[in-house]
Amino acid sequence: MHRRTVSSPRARPVVAAAAAVVSAVLAGCGGDVSSTRTPVVVGGTVTIATASETPSFNPYSQFGLSLAPYAYDSLVDVARDGRVVSGLAERWQAGATAASFTLRKGVTCSDGTALTASRVARSLRYAGDPRNRFIGARTTLPGVPFTVSADDAERTVSVRTASPYSFIVRTIGLLPVVCPAGLTDPGALDKRSEGTGPYVLSGYASGGPYLFTRRKGYAWGPRGAGNAAPGQPERIVVTVVPQESTVANLLLTGGVNIAMVTGPDRARLTGHGLATDQVPTVVGLTFFNERSDRPLSDPVLRQALVGALDRKGLANVAIGGDGTPARALTAPDSLCYSDVATGNLPSHGSAVRALRAAGWTKNARGRLVKQGRPLRLRLLSSADFGSTLPSVAELMAVTWQALGVDVDLVGESRNAVVQAMYGSGDFDVVVGSSPGPPLPAQLVPYFSGPPSSGGLNFAHVTNPAYDRFVAQALRSPGSASCADWNRAAAALLRSADALPIADGTSTVYGYRTTFSVAPGGRIVPTTIRLHS
């Protein structure tokens, strides 16, 4: 087994953007944290730690999408129990190919411009225009073409998809809406906000911090929430802190008020009176490169290697304790969640027989060979995706080495891993992490479609059974589609197109602060309260 750590040069812009996508797909829903008993602070400042820089605040870029809720609103929101609730729209209705949203009265942009239905429609069209290549918007929008129309007199925005799509409301309805000033000068969105949200971006520095200031008169947040309640901070400062150990230190000393921690540093944060909320995650979501010139294009070989793995042992390593092997590609609180792993993953212990049946034998050095060629795999991981993931990759490598596989185990930076995935294609296995997308449809671009430039199917997956069940699922709206979505996920696992390692959690902590957490671990800005 070969081991090396490679530092990478600055990735190309498209790769850097893809890195943020992978952070979302490789890197849940929470709820209200317990209240503190101390009085609230009027007009204070809350500091929130984030692990990554935000080089663009355009809410349709993946970088800007993560911070968009501070300055932008969407037509609807999703509550902690998974129900769709009002946002900019006070009511809505949808079927498999169309949806209609009726706007609230009195919504204004941060520059005072009234938000009309036609202005919302213009924003949605801009985000969905494939010529703009907005990676962030693509992770939210439906995976099928759509058209948008508006009726200003009736305050309605209507969407129609070119083919059935299960989750029109939970995709288009959750897209941040950009106001006219931002669409007139899109380049300015990189460093300023033009939205209807509860805060306005008022300070920016390369590498952070990013300052948001509360706007007055806001009253159209989730379920009609405003931003003037006692304890609502006047300013929110988002500061970049890449190391979790440093984040933990800052939480204990009050250097930051809110931060997410996923690794072993959580142990030393227990018992210090911090508010907490748990975000379900899928740890160690693993992809296999199925490009025709790579060895794992052979499904029998993929299934044999997956069958050789000790899933319980991998889960223990992934969690850093007593782990539970993942039961799905999505987190337990996601829509349509079901145990699709049991009975669908290749069985443990059958690997040797499967390899022999596929023509693999051992040479005099104990290495697996086929037609004279040794089996060698390049296995990538990055601690940037999760502190335990390099150890998960190492256990995989040790297991496969025992079978006779020559493993090149490589630890890379986040951007270097993404460069290999979306650029050079020089990998066979990549171990990532995921909060688990809230919708099964959001995984489709990663497991189907052409892996051409700009596509998300970096692993070159071709699974006709998956595609068939996806097509069936898309014909039914909402939860009525779940049975077919779960059949689709099971098809991926049977073919060893992906392997989720463990069900886990990340923890969002609050120092003298209370808040609510939305899907993906996002803080809901209107719920933040600062306490003395």
Backbone hydrogen bonds, N-H to C=O, Kabsch-Sander energy under -0.5 kcal/mol:
donor,donor_aa,acceptor,acceptor_aa,energy
2,H,407,V,-3.1
4,R,409,L,-1.6
6,V,411,G,-2.0
16,A,12,R,-2.7
17,A,13,P,-2.4
18,A,14,V,-2.2
19,A,15,V,-2.1
20,A,16,A,-1.2
21,V,17,A,-1.4
22,V,18,A,-2.9
23,S,19,A,-2.1
24,A,20,A,-1.1
25,V,21,V,-2.4
26,L,22,V,-4.2
27,A,22,V,-1.5
30,G,28,G,-0.5
30,G,517,V,-0.8
33,V,515,F,-1.8
41,V,530,L,-3.0
43,G,41,V,-0.5
43,G,232,Q,-0.7
44,G,41,V,-0.5
46,V,235,R,-2.3
48,I,46,V,-0.5
48,I,237,V,-3.2
49,A,258,I,-2.5
50,T,239,T,-2.4
57,F,190,D,-1.5
61,S,58,N,-2.0
64,G,58,N,-0.6
65,L,61,S,-2.1
66,S,62,Q,-0.9
66,S,63,F,-0.5
67,L,64,G,-0.7
68,A,64,G,-1.0
70,Y,67,L,-1.6
71,A,68,A,-1.7
72,Y,68,A,-2.6
76,V,173,G,-2.7
77,D,85,V,-2.6
79,A,83,R,-3.2
82,G,79,A,-2.1
85,V,77,D,-3.1
87,G,75,L,-1.2
87,G,89,A,-1.4
88,L,74,S,-2.3
89,A,75,L,-2.6
90,E,102,T,-2.5
91,R,102,T,-1.1
93,Q,100,S,-1.9
95,G,98,A,-3.0
99,A,159,V,-2.3
100,S,93,Q,-2.7
101,F,157,V,-2.7
102,T,91,R,-2.6
103,L,101,F,-0.6
103,L,155,R,-3.2
104,R,88,L,-2.8
107,V,104,R,-0.5
109,C,113,T,-3.4
110,S,195,G,-2.3
112,G,109,C,-2.1
115,L,107,V,-2.5
116,T,114,A,-0.7
120,V,116,T,-1.9
121,A,117,A,-2.6
122,R,118,S,-2.0
123,S,119,R,-1.6
124,L,120,V,-2.3
125,R,121,A,-2.4
126,Y,122,R,-2.1
127,A,123,S,-2.3
128,G,124,L,-2.0
129,D,125,R,-1.0
129,D,126,Y,-0.6
132,N,129,D,-2.0
133,R,129,D,-0.5
133,R,130,P,-0.7
135,I,133,R,-1.0
136,G,60,Y,-0.7
137,A,60,Y,-2.0
138,R,134,F,-2.0
139,T,135,I,-1.2
139,T,136,G,-0.6
140,T,137,A,-1.4
141,L,137,A,-3.0
147,T,160,R,-2.8
149,S,158,S,-2.6
151,D,156,T,-2.4
155,R,151,D,-1.0
156,T,151,D,-1.9
157,V,101,F,-2.6
158,S,149,S,-2.7
159,V,99,A,-3.1
160,R,147,T,-2.3
161,T,97,T,-2.5
162,A,145,P,-3.0
165,Y,96,A,-3.1
168,I,165,Y,-0.6
171,T,168,I,-1.0
172,I,168,I,-1.3
173,G,168,I,-1.1
174,L,171,T,-1.1
175,L,172,I,-1.3
177,V,73,D,-2.7
178,V,176,P,-0.5
179,C,194,E,-2.9
182,G,179,C,-1.1
183,L,179,C,-1.3
184,T,180,P,-2.1
185,D,181,A,-1.3
188,A,185,D,-1.5
189,L,186,P,-1.6
190,D,187,G,-1.3
191,K,188,A,-1.4
192,R,188,A,-0.9
197,G,71,A,-2.1
199,Y,70,Y,-2.2
200,V,213,T,-2.1
202,S,200,V,-0.5
202,S,211,L,-2.9
203,G,211,L,-1.4
205,A,209,P,-0.6
208,G,205,A,-3.1
210,Y,238,V,-2.5
211,L,203,G,-2.4
212,F,236,I,-2.8
213,T,200,V,-2.5
214,R,234,E,-2.8
215,R,198,P,-2.1
218,Y,215,R,-0.5
221,G,225,A,-2.9
223,R,86,S,-2.0
224,G,221,G,-2.4
225,A,222,P,-1.1
227,N,218,Y,-0.9
232,Q,229,A,-2.3
234,E,44,G,-2.0
235,R,44,G,-1.8
236,I,212,F,-2.6
237,V,46,V,-2.7
238,V,210,Y,-3.0
238,V,236,I,-0.6
239,T,48,I,-2.6
239,T,237,V,-0.6
241,V,50,T,-3.1
241,V,239,T,-0.6
247,V,243,Q,-2.0
248,A,244,E,-2.7
249,N,245,S,-1.9
250,L,246,T,-2.4
251,L,247,V,-2.2
252,L,248,A,-2.0
253,T,249,N,-1.5
254,G,250,L,-1.1
255,G,250,L,-2.0
256,V,250,L,-1.2
257,N,47,T,-2.8
258,I,47,T,-1.8
259,A,509,Y,-1.7
261,V,507,T,-2.9
266,R,263,G,-1.7
267,A,264,P,-1.7
268,R,265,D,-0.6
269,L,266,R,-1.2
270,T,266,R,-0.6
270,T,267,A,-0.8
272,H,269,L,-0.9
275,A,510,G,-2.4
277,D,508,V,-1.5
279,V,506,S,-3.2
281,T,504,G,-3.0
282,V,434,S,-3.5
283,V,281,T,-0.6
283,V,502,A,-3.1
286,T,499,L,-2.4
287,F,430,V,-2.2
288,F,497,D,-0.8
289,N,428,D,-2.6
290,E,288,F,-0.7
290,E,459,A,-2.7
294,R,291,R,-2.5
297,S,294,R,-1.7
298,D,295,P,-1.5
302,R,298,D,-2.0
303,Q,299,P,-2.7
304,A,300,V,-2.1
305,L,301,L,-2.4
306,V,302,R,-2.4
307,G,303,Q,-2.4
308,A,304,A,-1.3
309,L,305,L,-0.5
309,L,306,V,-1.2
311,R,309,L,-1.1
314,L,310,D,-2.5
315,A,311,R,-2.4
316,N,312,K,-2.3
317,V,313,G,-1.9
318,A,314,L,-2.7
319,I,315,A,-2.2
320,G,316,N,-1.6
321,G,316,N,-1.9
323,G,321,G,-1.2
324,T,503,D,-0.6
326,A,501,I,-1.3
334,S,331,A,-2.2
335,L,438,P,-1.9
337,Y,334,S,-1.6
340,V,327,R,-2.3
340,V,338,S,-1.2
341,A,327,R,-1.5
344,N,341,A,-2.1
345,L,341,A,-1.6
349,G,307,G,-1.0
350,S,347,S,-1.1
354,A,350,S,-2.2
355,L,351,A,-2.7
356,R,352,V,-2.3
357,A,353,R,-2.4
358,A,354,A,-1.5
359,G,356,R,-1.6
360,W,355,L,-2.7
361,T,369,V,-2.5
363,N,367,R,-2.4
366,G,363,N,-2.0
368,L,404,G,-2.8
369,V,361,T,-3.3
370,K,373,R,-2.0
373,R,370,K,-1.8
375,L,368,L,-2.2
376,R,374,P,-0.7
377,L,406,D,-2.2
379,L,377,L,-0.7
379,L,408,D,-2.2
380,L,378,R,-0.6
380,L,429,V,-3.1
381,S,410,V,-1.6
382,S,431,V,-0.5
385,F,382,S,-1.5
386,G,383,A,-0.7
389,L,386,G,-1.3
391,S,388,T,-0.5
392,V,388,T,-1.8
393,A,389,L,-2.6
394,E,390,P,-2.0
395,L,391,S,-2.1
396,M,392,V,-2.1
397,A,393,A,-2.5
398,V,394,E,-2.5
399,T,395,L,-2.1
400,W,396,M,-2.5
401,Q,397,A,-2.5
402,A,398,V,-1.7
403,L,399,T,-0.8
404,G,400,W,-0.6
404,G,401,Q,-1.2
405,V,400,W,-2.3
406,D,375,L,-2.7
407,V,405,V,-0.8
408,D,377,L,-3.5
409,L,2,H,-3.5
409,L,407,V,-0.9
410,V,379,L,-2.9
410,V,408,D,-0.6
411,G,4,R,-2.1
412,E,381,S,-2.5
412,E,410,V,-0.6
413,S,6,V,-0.6
417,V,413,S,-2.2
418,V,414,R,-2.2
419,Q,415,N,-2.3
420,A,416,A,-1.9
421,M,417,V,-2.2
422,Y,418,V,-3.2
423,G,419,Q,-1.7
424,S,419,Q,-1.5
425,G,420,A,-2.0
427,F,425,G,-1.9
428,D,378,R,-2.8
429,V,378,R,-2.0
430,V,287,F,-2.1
431,V,380,L,-2.3
432,G,285,L,-2.3
432,G,430,V,-0.6
434,S,27,A,-0.9
434,S,282,V,-2.8
442,Q,439,L,-1.3
443,L,440,P,-1.6
444,V,441,A,-1.0
446,Y,443,L,-1.5
447,F,443,L,-0.6
447,F,444,V,-1.6
448,S,444,V,-0.8
455,G,452,S,-2.6
458,F,456,L,-2.4
460,H,457,N,-1.7
467,D,463,N,-2.3
468,R,464,P,-2.3
469,F,465,A,-2.3
470,V,466,Y,-2.5
471,A,467,D,-2.2
472,Q,468,R,-1.8
473,A,469,F,-2.6
474,L,470,V,-2.4
475,R,472,Q,-1.0
476,S,473,A,-1.7
478,G,166,S,-2.7
480,A,477,P,-1.4
481,S,478,G,-1.9
482,C,479,S,-1.6
484,D,481,S,-0.5
485,W,481,S,-1.9
486,N,482,C,-2.5
487,R,483,A,-1.7
488,A,484,D,-2.1
489,A,485,W,-2.1
490,A,486,N,-2.2
491,A,487,R,-1.7
492,L,488,A,-1.4
493,L,489,A,-1.8
494,R,490,A,-2.5
495,S,491,A,-1.5
496,A,493,L,-1.2
497,D,492,L,-2.7
498,A,492,L,-0.6
499,L,286,T,-2.1
501,I,283,V,-0.9
502,A,283,V,-2.2
503,D,324,T,-2.5
504,G,281,T,-2.4
504,G,502,A,-0.5
506,S,279,V,-2.5
507,T,261,V,-2.5
508,V,277,D,-3.0
509,Y,259,A,-3.3
509,Y,507,T,-0.5
510,G,275,A,-2.3
511,Y,257,N,-3.4
512,R,510,G,-0.7
514,T,529,R,-2.2
517,V,31,G,-0.7
518,A,522,R,-3.7
520,G,28,G,-1.6
521,G,28,G,-0.9
521,G,518,A,-1.7
522,R,518,A,-0.6
522,R,519,P,-0.6
524,V,516,S,-2.5
527,T,524,V,-2.0
528,I,525,P,-1.3
529,R,514,T,-2.4
530,L,231,G,-2.4
531,H,512,R,-3.1
532,S,39,P,-3.0
